[in-house]
Amino acid sequence: MSEQIQIQSHKGPYSVLFNEHLLSDFPLFGGKELHFLIDSNIARLYASPFEFVVNHRNSIQIDAKEDNKTLEKIIPVIETLVTNGIRRDHILVAIGGGIVQDITCFISSVLLRGVSWRFIPTTLLAQADSCIGSKSSVNLKDTKNIIGTFNPPAEIHICTQFLDTLEKKDIHSGIGEIIKVHAIDGIDSFNSLAKDFDQLFTDRSLLRRYICEALLIKKRFIEEDEFDQGIRNIFNYGHSFGHSIESATDYAIPHGVAVTIGMDMANFISAKRGLLPHRDFERMHEILNKNYSDFSKVNIPIERVMGALKKDKKNTSSMLGLIFAVGEKADIQRIQVPPDSEFQSQCEEFLRELKA
């Protein structure tokens, strides 16, 4: 398996480096002045190997909760960086999962009109999916990811040792995004992952292979459509429903698990509308249900789901821009759907069956 992946972007190429010795051999990032934004939980769990980071004069610890990913909560972080004397030729280093990534990516886009940044992803979801693609996403009140920029890090350093301290729900969350990427790649990729699903929780080398595979699949799409204007839209598979489920449950369900439910919900509605053969819905449901079953009894209010769906940034005029699996090969496609009574009834039916 390749130890390095290079991604082309509007700011030039950037690299994903696989480094299992990162905890004992911390990258120096060119010897420039560094400013660290580190997940406070990572700072606690890895206080010894990250002593240099934790005790650094320019280190800021972030409580990686969804309600801290807002403009109001980001402003004090920017103020601290300014107090610490950040300059355009300095480097921001993000250490954490998707929330720390979003905060750092957004700040690096707007502070001083652009500060270079690096990323050390510590969650499976960030390592296998969100670390590449250039996007930052910030919430506004109860609308998820409505503000953002495109600003890739100059380097990404992946070390799967961080996965040893993740809770089981966080592994499921990351696997949800890996499932999404393999569904987009096609039926053979999805079926291969489904066959190996149970081993992903016990075989680290196998999981590492799927992390790399997911990034290589995503690389093809983001290099063709970095700014999400065309083919990359299909990477929102599961996300319109998933984000709505997150919002409706006050984030009681981890992001990648909500996306897994969202994929199953999209498939269910696609099958109800005659777009997806029922046997393919059942084939995909088997692995999707395995990944979210621990959260299937969480109450998901339909009114809040519908309200959040109507605010989704992928909508156009009065239509919902949804991503469905379609046809004999379950191809992932963007479909325009009116938010009418038929659609709401299909959503309600899925949520009832989810809790049955």
SVG drawing of the C-alpha trace seen along z (x, -y; Angstrom):
<svg xmlns="http://www.w3.org/2000/svg" viewBox="-49 -40 63 51">
<polyline fill="none" stroke="black" stroke-width="0.4" points="0.0,0.0 1.3,-3.5 2.7,-5.4 2.0,-8.7 -0.9,-10.1 -0.7,-13.4 -3.8,-15.5 -4.0,-18.2 -5.9,-21.4 -6.4,-25.0 -3.6,-25.9 -1.2,-23.4 -0.6,-19.7 -0.7,-18.6 0.3,-15.3 -1.2,-12.6 1.6,-10.9 1.1,-7.6 3.4,-7.6 2.9,-5.0 5.9,-6.5 4.3,-10.0 3.9,-9.7 7.6,-9.2 8.8,-11.3 6.7,-14.4 7.0,-16.3 8.9,-19.7 6.9,-21.3 9.9,-23.2 11.1,-24.9 8.6,-27.8 6.7,-29.4 3.9,-27.0 0.5,-27.6 -1.4,-24.4 -5.1,-23.9 -5.4,-20.5 -8.5,-18.6 -8.4,-18.8 -9.2,-15.1 -6.1,-14.3 -4.0,-16.6 -5.1,-14.6 -4.7,-11.1 -1.4,-11.8 0.1,-14.3 3.4,-12.5 4.2,-12.0 2.6,-15.4 4.4,-17.2 6.0,-19.6 2.6,-20.5 0.7,-20.7 3.2,-23.0 4.0,-25.1 3.4,-28.8 1.2,-28.9 -1.0,-25.9 -4.8,-26.3 -6.9,-23.4 -10.3,-22.9 -13.3,-21.2 -14.3,-19.2 -18.1,-19.5 -20.5,-20.4 -21.8,-23.5 -18.2,-24.9 -18.1,-24.8 -19.9,-28.2 -18.8,-31.7 -19.4,-32.9 -17.2,-30.2 -14.5,-30.6 -13.9,-34.3 -12.3,-33.8 -9.9,-31.3 -8.9,-33.9 -8.4,-36.5 -6.0,-34.2 -4.1,-33.5 -3.8,-37.3 -2.7,-37.8 -0.1,-35.1 1.3,-37.1 0.4,-34.9 1.8,-36.1 1.1,-35.1 4.4,-33.2 3.5,-31.1 1.9,-27.6 -1.3,-26.5 -1.3,-22.8 -4.6,-21.0 -4.5,-17.9 -7.9,-16.2 -11.0,-15.1 -13.4,-16.8 -14.4,-19.6 -10.9,-20.7 -10.2,-20.3 -13.2,-22.5 -12.3,-25.2 -8.6,-25.3 -9.4,-25.2 -11.9,-28.1 -9.6,-30.2 -6.6,-29.6 -8.8,-30.8 -9.9,-34.1 -7.2,-35.1 -4.7,-37.5 -6.3,-36.5 -4.7,-33.2 -2.3,-31.2 -0.8,-27.9 -2.0,-24.9 -1.2,-21.2 -3.5,-18.5 -2.9,-15.5 -6.3,-13.6 -6.9,-11.6 -10.4,-10.1 -11.2,-7.3 -13.7,-9.6 -11.1,-12.4 -8.4,-9.9 -10.6,-8.1 -12.7,-10.9 -12.7,-14.5 -9.0,-15.1 -8.9,-15.6 -11.2,-17.7 -10.3,-21.3 -13.6,-22.0 -14.2,-23.8 -17.7,-23.8 -19.1,-26.0 -22.6,-25.9 -25.0,-28.8 -27.5,-28.3 -29.3,-25.0 -28.2,-24.8 -25.2,-22.5 -22.3,-23.4 -23.9,-26.4 -20.8,-28.6 -17.4,-27.5 -14.5,-27.8 -12.2,-25.7 -8.7,-25.7 -6.6,-22.5 -3.9,-21.8 -0.3,-21.7 0.2,-18.3 -1.8,-15.6 -0.1,-13.1 -2.0,-9.9 -1.1,-7.6 -3.6,-4.8 -2.3,-4.5 -4.7,-7.2 -7.6,-4.8 -6.6,-2.7 -8.2,-5.3 -11.4,-5.8 -14.7,-4.6 -16.6,-2.0 -19.2,-4.5 -16.4,-6.6 -15.1,-3.6 -18.6,-3.1 -18.8,-6.8 -15.6,-6.5 -16.7,-3.2 -19.9,-5.0 -18.0,-7.4 -15.8,-4.5 -19.0,-2.7 -20.3,-5.9 -17.1,-6.2 -17.1,-2.5 -20.8,-2.8 -19.9,-5.7 -17.1,-3.7 -19.5,-1.0 -21.2,2.3 -18.0,4.3 -16.2,2.0 -19.3,1.9 -19.7,5.7 -16.0,6.2 -16.3,3.9 -19.5,5.6 -17.6,8.9 -14.8,7.5 -17.1,5.4 -16.7,7.4 -12.9,7.7 -12.6,3.9 -13.1,3.8 -10.3,6.3 -7.8,6.1 -5.9,2.9 -3.9,3.6 -7.1,4.3 -8.7,1.1 -5.6,-0.9 -5.9,0.6 -9.5,-0.6 -8.5,-4.1 -6.1,-4.3 -8.6,-2.9 -11.2,-5.4 -8.8,-8.4 -7.7,-7.1 -11.4,-6.8 -12.2,-10.3 -9.0,-11.8 -10.4,-11.0 -13.6,-13.0 -12.1,-16.0 -9.4,-16.5 -12.1,-16.6 -14.5,-18.8 -12.8,-20.4 -15.4,-23.1 -18.4,-20.7 -20.1,-22.0 -20.8,-18.7 -19.8,-15.1 -18.5,-15.6 -22.1,-16.3 -22.6,-12.6 -20.2,-12.6 -23.2,-14.1 -24.8,-10.6 -26.4,-10.1 -25.6,-13.6 -28.8,-15.5 -30.7,-13.0 -27.7,-12.5 -27.3,-16.2 -31.0,-16.5 -31.0,-13.5 -28.1,-15.0 -29.9,-18.3 -33.2,-16.6 -31.6,-14.6 -29.4,-17.5 -26.3,-15.5 -27.1,-12.4 -25.9,-10.3 -22.3,-10.5 -21.9,-12.1 -20.8,-9.0 -23.5,-6.9 -26.1,-9.5 -24.8,-9.4 -25.2,-5.6 -28.8,-6.0 -29.1,-8.7 -27.8,-6.3 -30.3,-3.7 -33.1,-6.3 -32.1,-7.5 -32.1,-3.9 -35.5,-3.2 -37.1,-6.2 -35.3,-5.5 -36.8,-1.9 -40.2,-3.3 -40.1,-5.5 -39.1,-2.6 -35.6,-4.0 -33.7,-1.2 -34.6,2.5 -35.8,3.8 -33.2,6.6 -30.4,3.9 -32.0,2.0 -31.9,5.2 -28.3,6.0 -27.1,2.5 -29.4,2.4 -27.7,5.4 -24.3,3.7 -25.8,0.2 -28.0,1.5 -25.0,3.3 -23.2,0.0 -26.0,-2.0 -28.0,0.6 -26.7,-0.7 -28.5,-4.0 -31.6,-2.7 -33.8,-3.4 -32.9,-7.1 -36.0,-9.2 -35.8,-11.1 -38.7,-13.7 -40.0,-13.8 -41.0,-17.5 -37.4,-18.4 -36.0,-16.2 -38.2,-17.8 -37.4,-21.3 -33.7,-20.6 -34.0,-19.0 -35.6,-22.2 -32.6,-24.3 -30.1,-22.0 -27.5,-24.0 -27.8,-21.5 -31.4,-22.4 -32.5,-24.5 -35.5,-26.8 -38.4,-24.6 -36.8,-21.2 -34.7,-19.1 -31.4,-18.1 -31.0,-14.5 -28.5,-11.8 -30.0,-8.4 -28.8,-4.9 -30.4,-4.2 -30.7,-1.3 -29.5,2.3 -25.9,1.3 -27.1,-1.1 -25.3,-4.0 -25.1,-7.1 -26.9,-10.0 -28.3,-13.4 -32.2,-13.5 -34.5,-16.5 -37.4,-15.7 -40.3,-17.9 -40.8,-18.1 -44.5,-17.1 -46.8,-14.8 -45.6,-11.7 -42.0,-12.4 -42.8,-13.1 -44.9,-10.0 -41.9,-7.9 -39.6,-9.6 -42.1,-8.8 -42.4,-5.2 -38.6,-4.7 -38.3,-6.2 -41.1,-4.0 -39.4,-0.9 -36.1,-2.0 -37.5,-1.8 -39.5,1.3"/>
</svg>
